[in-house]
Amino acid sequence: MNEMTTEGYTTADGRKIGGVLMEMKNITLRFGGVVAIKDISFDIREGEIRAIIGPNGAGKSSMLNVISGFYVPQEGEVWFRGYRRGPMKPYQVARLGIARTFQNIALFEGMSVLDNIMTGRLNHMKSGMLAQALWWGKAEREESENREQVEKIIDFLEIQNIRKTPVGRLPYGLKKRVELARALAAEPRLLLLDEPMAGMNVEEKEDMSRFILDVNDEFGTTIALIEHDMGVVMDLSDRVVVMDYGKKIGDGTPDEVRSNQDVIDAYLGVAHD
Amino acid sequence: MATDSAASAGPQSIPALLARNAERYAALPAYREKEFGIWQSWTWAEAAEEIRAMALGFLSLGMERGDYVAIIGRNRPALYWSMVAAQMCGAIPVPLYQDAVAEEMAYVLDHCGARFVVCGDQEQVDKVIEVQDRIHHIEHVAYLDKRGMRKYDHSRMNALEDIVAEGRAGHHRYEGELDKRIAELGYDQTCVMLYTSGTTGKPKGVVLSNRNIIETSRASVEFDRLTHNEEVLAYLPMAWVGDFIFSIGQAYWAGFTVNCPESAETMMTDLREIGPTYFFAPPRVFEGQLTSVMIRMEDASRLKKWLFHRFMAVARRVGPAILDGKPVGGGDRLAYGLGNLFIYGPLKNTLGFSRVRVGYTAGEAIGPEIFDFYRSLGINLKQLYGQTEASVFITQQPDGEVRSDTVGVPSPGVEVRIADSGEVYYRSPGTFVEYYKNAESTASTKDAEGWVATGDAGFFEPDTGHLRIIDRAKDVGKMADGRLFAPKYVENKLKFFPNILEAVVFGANRDRCTAFVNIDLTAVGNWAERNNIAYSSYQELAGHPKVYDMIRGHVEEVNRSVADDPMLSGCQVHRFLILHKELDADDGEMTRTRKVRRNVIGEKFADLIGALYDGSDSIYTETEVTYEDGRKGKIRATLRIEDAAVVEPAGQRMAAE
């Protein structure tokens, strides 16, 4: 990655990638005596699709939780949009422009798809509780504006037909899509996806891949994702961080990572004799 | 007043009708489309303005008189507009089936020599780009939905929205030219070119003139007394002649509103929200709805089930008579009125049929139970018989003379005669001009006097004057012993069972008939669930012994009914198998309008047909399938073949000996 400058780079398919959006410097995260992440540094650039991969237990989810601010590392620094970030509350993270989806879907099962996605707009609603309860003045206007934004996302993700369906009645693949919709509703700068393809069949994976690419292309959203499916990761991402036992063993474009001997060893196993 | 001369004094093109409507119905809704969860609407005046701007934009791109403009996408107002805008420029719109794979699209695009292609979205653009290396005459691609299009090379590509903006910006430059071109449009100029789905061979481009479309629309609007207050839902493929007549021809003649659904998946919800007054659907849509009603009733509470079955019995007894205005006793009327309050009304509302004044089904035979179900609810569902070459209408059923087994009387202005061979011929103002670049087929279909062979065999019922269609004329054949073989007659009877989606009957030049059956996954799947039958795939369910038992029951019932008709009793099905895959247009087994292609099936499944006749009980087979993205794969299966009991008609045997 020597040729990369601070201004960014251009991907193989001609997309312009900007400067550093988020930088992780020498992150170490421990749970008691267990070291989940050991001295890892990497950056995420404006507009890119950045993947974090690794075998089970490599520390990928912990890493994502550090990025999202849910875990605070014992050592190291997290820089976001040029500022060093301290410990934060979840709503502060959301206000910074970071949204995420979860490995185990975390939607309100009893609520409709529309209402679920509307919850993603919470940060964009400024009117007070009383005004909202009375559905009066600014609250009413705000709701229409937010609804419009939500409808654009519904259209974008092609879920018009389940708009009014309670989430609990949806199949797994669609729930994942609704979760993505809710994250998008927040209009994030940085979107974190925790195993967006887990448990999906080939067709659902293809759909989801297309949506991830379209989100990145259409809204210019920076995306960081964790994924097990190597094929998907290699096709989707601009750059990949590979972790194993809490350490970073590779970082670069999919091609660079694929030919990295440490990565091959970690994935295919290496003979200990 | 409905004479030829009167009509020819009126507007002589779709753009002329648009101009008339923009004045006459200026503030009434012309188009609606659900987008972002809300029905957006355009009045006739607004639509006229949009279309004009689009036409100006097309001129700025250099659209010439006589150019062919392909339109590919789902039903959306802007795509309808692009057809009319192309007509304004003197060009000819050619709507294509949007679910066609690139290969099929290539043939049509090449055949019509399209210079412009208007695509609904990225998916369609990709297909056009895929064929563009072979087809070099496509000069410009326009697309409606901008999503995902940013990265494409735009040197010969534009968003439709930008073309419209360009047209508005340059209106001073192009207005004179556009008005000149609109004024030139004549009654005998081509209005649209539609490709037939082609049960045999390659699709043919049917050229329809302004006269064809406008005369047909005028006559059919008068026949059903349609007004500018009608609401239709445009959801059937734009490439199909029916959609062109309903959503453009009749809509422009009568000035009614065309509503476009939000997406194919939301069609049922949108249908309910719009509540069309004039509705058209192929039988399978009605079948699908009835199946889903019945499935949901199975899960309803006992009281509801009781009410439903009780009142449906009343409806079946007196509903059709009440609809036809025949005398019905006071007690029955009261019962029907109560039923309407408790069951039929809410049910119609759920189905989206509360306001239907005129409903049509065509394309395939509809099962009598299905047909009667809708009519008994008080929905004026009728049948019509038509084809692309006739601008749809050949025969249709007048109000009050509706039956499930006929297709009605000749439509106004249409002459129908039956040839000695039994084939149906017609001549009408809607009769097509020619097959594009295919003088040979034109000559073999349409004779010098304008009579067109339908390719269907049928007869007029002597006492009612209604036409009955038996089968495709070329499919009606002889069995080895000379008995009449009409496969579709039997197939339709089989398909009337909700569990059977498709059937293909063989028997021409053979000593007995056999059949392939496709199960309906929705109906059979639901049945399996209720009967605790576990299955993991379509193939497994299709091969399940209990499913075979059920289908055998259906086949035997059809045999009994076929045996009743002395002429066709030879068509009873002796042996059958259940196919391991659904017959699919992507695999070439059906047309895009879901008609079976016998010769393709005959070739592709030759091994299976062989097994049906050589007496074996099972056969191993491998079948190539095409996925939606065009990739190919193989399905392997071992299929069971079973015998079905046949009925020996007593008189028949004597006569044969």
Boltz contact constraints between the chains, C-beta under 6 A:
constraints:
  - contact:
      token1: [A, 151]
      token2: [B, 36]
      max_distance: 6.0
  - contact:
      token1: [A, 151]
      token2: [B, 37]
      max_distance: 6.0
  - contact:
      token1: [A, 160]
      token2: [B, 262]
      max_distance: 6.0
  - contact:
      token1: [A, 160]
      token2: [B, 263]
      max_distance: 6.0
  - contact:
      token1: [A, 160]
      token2: [B, 266]
      max_distance: 6.0
  - contact:
      token1: [A, 161]
      token2: [B, 265]
      max_distance: 6.0
  - contact:
      token1: [A, 161]
      token2: [B, 266]
      max_distance: 6.0
  - contact:
      token1: [A, 214]
      token2: [B, 148]
      max_distance: 6.0
